[in-house]
Amino acid sequence: MDNMAIYIDMSKCTACRSCQVACKSWNQLKAEQTENRGSHENPPDLSANTWNRIRWIEQMKNGSIAWTFFSERCRHCDPPDCKYMADTYVEGAIIKDPSGAVLFTEKIKGIDPDEIMSACPFNIPRYDPKTGMAFKCNFCIDRINFGLPPACVKACSTGALNFGEKSKMMALARSRIAELGDKAALYPGEGYNVFWALPDKELLKHI
């Protein structure tokens, strides 16, 4: 399989959270009890049962509040720092699939969870003490192996989430950034298989 990628256009996200729901539904992740924290964000953070969540970024622009929405998830780094760390302890605990997916296996139970967490520059993996496993987005590898897009992409109704060959997704992102203007930016960069078109570079301070 060719190297695949998810490209996210932040300017098109409306925080409907369909991607959150689709992720939980497809991966059969348990619901979690939450409470009102005075924020529209829900749940408050990633967890072993929440692999994708929408973060609300609030800014003041021209005297009024402006919201932008960020889909927090694994970037599927290429190369992945977590795999480099894991290979020093247990070979095969973290694998890099030809599709571009970075996947955790059962062998990860043999590694101190603090090592796994600290290896990620984006603070993504979450440890489940009940199972001894660490969890994060798995790129819906079981779907893409059968020619289907990730569940989150399938559920997105605004075109904010896109999936395909990495070269094509990168071209789409670059084209969109050019349309958005001088303030737009690519995040986090070309060395990742999940990347975003940011409508404003100022958003980098909040991600």
Secondary structure, 3 states (H helix, E strand, C coil): CCCEEEEEEHHHCCCCCHHHHHHHHHHCCCCCCCCCCCCCCCCCCCECCECCEEEEEEEEECCEEEEEEEEECCCCECCCHHHHHHHCCCCCCEEECCCCCEEECHHHHHCCHHHHHHHCCCCCCEEECCCCEEECCCCCHHHHCCCCCCHHHHHCCCCCEEEEEHHHHHHHHHHHHHHHCCCCEEECCCCECEEEEECCHHHHHHC
